[in-house]
Amino acid sequence: MEQGSAREGVRPAYAPGAFPRTPAEGRVPEQARGEHTHSEPPAPRAVRRHSVRGQILDALRAALVDGELVPGQVYSAPALGARFGVSATPVREAMQRLAVEGAVEVVPNRGFRVSERGPRELAELAEVRALIEVPVMLRLARTVPAHRWSVLRPLADATVAAAAVGDRAAYADSDRAFHRAVLTLSGNGQLVTVADELHRRSQWPLVAGPATRRAELLADAAEHTALLDALIAQDLTVVQALVREHFTGADG
């Protein structure tokens, strides 16, 4: 593949013209010209570029999880922008965010290289997540009533549904949503933020690693259901074993 261009097979998440336009195709609304009364406040401005950047960021994260953005490969913002049907600017801004998160590295005058990760980094992330989440889940298992755990059942089911069709990106999102909901019951927002960032990083593909198979996703999703059952039953031994085993899986 030519350096600095997007790999063949990266599906375009958006087509040209798919993003919302301002009213009347660029015509200035009356409120913007000051033609409003005191009882009619000016309409808020549409924050278009931020919205596009957010959508592109989500699409790039999905492409990372799917393995469509290959570890070690360099991608240019203009080439990716052409695939998404947008200019290079929102792609570059989204990539800068991914660089802060450690998903990519800036390559001057060329673009962004997808970070290469090995099994050791994945094991280290699993160890840190276990140190954070296992004690919290054990405490929650002792104190949270069963009916509050039952509310999380649809989130666990969503991971099973995504795994059943082999959608790795959807599975990654639903997996994090389930874990966030569990940890949110702790009432510690900082813990939820830190744990979610570690979780996201653990979902990036390994360099030269095989794609996660649907059977592996299904096994991982089944652990969510089993964990929820153990939390409801306040079975601390099973909770601890499941959480530790879950973190050592491909997408846990």
N, C-alpha and C positions, 0 to 999 in steps of 0.2 A: 504494500500500500504506500502511496505517496505520502511523505511526511507532511503533517499539518492539515490533512484533509480527513473528513469523517469516513469511518469504515463503511463499506457496503453492507447493508442489512440493518442499519440503524433506522428504525421505522420513524417517519415524521409524525410527531405528536400533534402538530397543528398545520393546517393548510393556510396559504395566503388569504387574508381577509377574514380569518376565523375569529379574530379578536374584536371585542366591542368597539364601536366607533362613537365619537362624540355626537351630540344631537345635530341633525340637519347637515351631516357631512361637512363639518368645519364652519358652518354658519354660527356667528356669535349669538348666544341666547340673549333675550331681552334683559335678563337679570345681570348678565355680564356687562351690558352697556349702561347699567345704572337705572334702567327703567323699571323700578319696583317701588312699592309703597312701604311705609314703615311696618305695616302688618304682614308684609310678604318678604321674609328674609331672602337674601340671594341664595340660589341653589348652590350646593357644594360642588366644587370642581371635581371632575372625574380624574382619578389618579391612574392613568392608563399605563405608564411605563412600569410603575411598581407592580401592577397587576400582571403584566406580561412577564416581568422578571420572575415573579413568584411561580407562574405557570411553567416557565422554562426550567426553573430550579427543580420543580417537582418532576418534570419530564426527564431531566438529566439524572436525578437520583434514581428514578425507575430504570433508566438505561444502565446505570452502574450496577444495580442489583441484578438486572437481567443478564449482565455480561455483555451487553451490546457495546459498551465502552470498555475496551480491552486494557487491562493493566499493562503499563509500560508504553502504550501507544500515545502519540501526540495528536491532538485534535485542535483545529483552528476555529476561532469564534465565527468567522465568515462562513466557513463550510457548514458548521452545525446550524448557523442561522438560516442558511439556504434550505436545509432539510426541514427546519421547523416553520419556515415561511415567515421569518421575522428578520430584522436587521441584526448585525453582529453585536450591537450595544447591549441588549438584555441578556444575550448569551454570555458575553464577557463579564457582565455584572454577576450573573448566576455562578459562573465558573470561579470568580474571585471569592464568592461565598464558600464554594466547595473547597477552595484552596485553604481558607481559614479553618475549615473542618478537617483538613488533612486528606480529603478524597483525591485531590489532584495537586500537581505542582506547576507553578508558572514557568514556562520556557520562553525567555525573552525572544521576541521577534518571530516566534513560531506558533505559540498557542499554549496548550495545557496538557501535561502528561498525566495520565491516570496512575495513581500511586500503586506501587507493587507491594503486596503484603504476602507474608508467608505463614505457615501453620503456627510458628512461635508467637507471632503477634495476636493471632486469633485465640491461642491458649491464654495469653496474658490478659486479654480483654475478658475472657470467660472467668478467669480467677478474680479479677477486680469486680466484675458484676456479681459474682457469688458472694464476695465479702460484703457488698452493699445490700443486696436484695434478700439473701437467705435470712439474716437476723430480722429484717423488717417483716418478711412474710411469716416467719414463725411468731412474731409478736402479734401480727394481725390475725393469725389463725386462732390465737388464744382470746382475742378481744372482740373481733367483729362478728356480729350475729349472722346466722345462716341466710336470712332474707336479703341482707345486703350483698352477699356473695352471689345469690341467685340472679340478681339484676345484671351481673356480668355474663350470664350465659350466652346472650346473643353475640357478644364479642368473641367468645370462644368458638361459637358456631361459625362466625365469619372466617376465622382462620381455616377451619375445616373446608368451607366452601371454596376458598381461594386455592387451597392445596389440591382439592379434587380435580380442578381444571388445570393444574400445573402453572398457575399464574404467579411467578416468583415475586414480581413487583407488588401485586395486590396482597400476596401473603406477607411480605415484609411490612406493609402498612398496617394490616390487621394484627400482625404479631405484636408490633410496638403499641398499637392501641390497647390491646389486652393487658400488656404489662403496665402501661401507664395507668390504666384504670385500677389495677390492683394496688399499685404503689400510691396512687392518689388517696386511697383510704387511710394512708399514714398521716395525712394532713401536712406533710413536709414538701412544699413546692420545690425547694432547692434540690432535694433528693430526687424528685421526679425528673427534673431537668437534667441532672448529671447522669442518672441512670438511662434516660432516653438517648442521650448523646452517645454513651458507651454502646448501647444497643444498636443504634444506627451504624456505628463504625464496625460492629461485629458482622453486619450484613453485607459489607462490601466483598466482592469476590476475591479469592486468592489468585496469585499469579500462577498461570498454567494449571489452575485447579479445574476439576470437572464441574460441569453445570449440575446444580442440585436437581435430582430426579423427583418426579411426582410422588413416588413411594416414600422418599425421605421427607418431603413436605407433609405428607399425610401422617407419618409417624410423629413428626414434630408437633403437628396440630393436635393429635390425640393426647399429647402430654398436657396441653392447655386444659382439655376437658377433665383429664385425670387430676390435675392440680386443683381445679375448681372443686371437684368432688371431695378431695382431701381437705381443702380449706373449710368447706361446709361441715365436714365431719370432725374438724379440729384434730385430725390425725397428724401430729407434728412430725413423726418419723417419716411418713410418706411424703409430706410437704417438703422436708429437707432433701430427701433422696431425689424427688422429682425435679426440684429447682436446680440442683447441682447437675443432674443428668441432662436437663434441658439446655443448660448453658454450653455443654460440650458438643451439642448437635450442630448440624450445618447451618441452621438459620434461627436457632433459639435465642 
